[in-house]
Amino acid sequence: MRSEEPPRAEDPEAVEPDEAAESAEPIDPDVGPADVRGLREPWRSRHGVLVVIAAGGSLGALARFGASLLWSAPAGAFPWTTLTVNAVGCLLIGVLLVAVTEVFTAHPLLHPFLGTGFLGGFTTFSTYCVDIERLVDAGRPAIGLLYLAATVVAAMAAVAVGAFGTRRLLSHRSAS
């Protein structure tokens, strides 16, 4: 443990108190030291983003859970519910990204709430991985591989369809 004694004159790294006061930049208590000031926002604005992401994520996870209750798959069966939820979530992500980046001026917390929060909680990579493991453990590795590939293809296609479809729909609306 280092003591809090003032530096001694023979210490080569010692700095006179007046020199230190003149060279040091002020520290903003809301942001942190001057050298990281540009790298992060004040705590208050980050706190709001974290709250809306958590709220959206909770609602999205509840919606996914509700879908699994309404449309449950027997053990060892193809996990249609998870595939559908992930594809629908990706479709909505495509719609949302076009809407909030190209069309509407949205509130700054809308994208974190809907995109990162709700749709991030609604879509589920973890359940996707567990589903693959369950298929393999049930002696159905070929179905597990099919599901692995089908989910990636469906998710990518859904994002593209959502983005393309939203652009087309909005261009037709603005032309009329």
Disulfide bonds with the S-S distance in Angstrom:
none
